[in-house]
Amino acid sequence: MRRHPAVETLWARAQVRALLHAAAAAADPTPLLRAAGSIGLQHGLAGAENAALTVDTAP
């Protein structure tokens, strides 16, 4: 079953946020940051939106 596009976007944002939180605590955050960027690109999150998520999750 396919989700509504708005739900897909919300889900992608939640995944990106979770990965950014994990990256902040990781010794080597590079793989987590790459995964977050990949999810953002797959779901069409704009660069500004990804940047906003990064700022939103900064410690």
N, C-alpha and C positions, 0 to 999 in steps of 0.2 A: 504494500500500500504506500502510495506516494504522499508525502506531507505537503501542505500548502506552502508556497514559496516564502511567505513571511515567517512561518514556523521554522523552515530550513535556515533562514537568516538568523533568527534568534538562537537556534541550536549552534550554528557556526560561531556566533559571538561568544556563547557560553564556553565552547571548546577552546577558542582563542584565549579567553580570560583565564581559564584553568591552566592552560599551558604557560601563559605568561607568569602566573603566580608560582608555578612549579619552577620555571626558569630563574625567578628571582632568588629561590632558595637553593638552586643547584650549584655544584662546584664548577661544572662545565655546562652553561646554559645553551650553547650553540645548537645541539640537536633539537631541543625544545623550541627554540626561537624559529628554527627552520620549519618545524612542524606547524607552528602557529601561522607563519607566513603562507605555507602551502594551503592550509585550510582556508585562510582569508582569500587567497587567489581563487581557489576552487568554488567558493561561494560568492564571488564577486564583491567582497568587501573592499571598498575603496582604500587607497593608501591613507587618506585622512582619517577614515574610520578606524583602520588598524592602529594608526598613531594615537587616536583618542582612546582606544582600548588599552594601549600601552601606558598612557598617562594615567588612566583611570585605575590601573592595577599597580602603579608604582608604590613602593613602600613609603 
